[in-house]
Amino acid sequence: MNMRVRCVLQLCLCLNGLSAARPAHPTHGLVPATQVDVLSRGLLHLLTGVEENDRYLETQGRQMSQELRRHARQLSQLRRRMGLVDKCWAEVRKELQVLAARGEGLQRGARKLQDLTNRDTMKHRLNRIQEIVQVLTAPGLAEDRPINITLLQTVMEAQSKRLAALTLEVMVQDGLVKQQDQRLAKLQVSDTKEEPQGFF
């Protein structure tokens, strides 16, 4: 109860006491004691309601202050989380740039390797064919130097295995790049699904 309400209540009590002390029959020019009593009781009732309303407003003010502090904490937490999300996105973008550069380098390397493999294979095959043709067309040498079919098959199989190994290596590198892309995609999806909590 504040000081003003207390003073008014004390005044009402004084009026109530004065009305009780007055005679039952008022003299000329004075307010009847019954009217003063009614007025004082009405003021007392009114000020009691004011006091209750004042306590209610104080309680509501404390509750609103607590709610505002809670919302301020939530806002601060949300700002920190947004800062972490921005930092994470910056790292993801940087890693994507690095992986994109690596992927381009692997693709260029794979194309060069494929070109070199094709060139070596074709060159070796042409050399072997040229040797066979020379042997077959040389006069009198076909009978002395028969063609070794087994050796030719062995050489061709070795070249095929080498080409298969190179192809497998390129496929493994491509698989690693795809795994990195999938991991980044999952991280991106998990970040987009995470939503901030509401204030109210």
Secondary structure as UniProt FT lines:
FT   HELIX           3..21
FT   TURN            28..29
FT   HELIX           33..137
FT   TURN            139..140
FT   HELIX           141..144
FT   HELIX           149..193
//
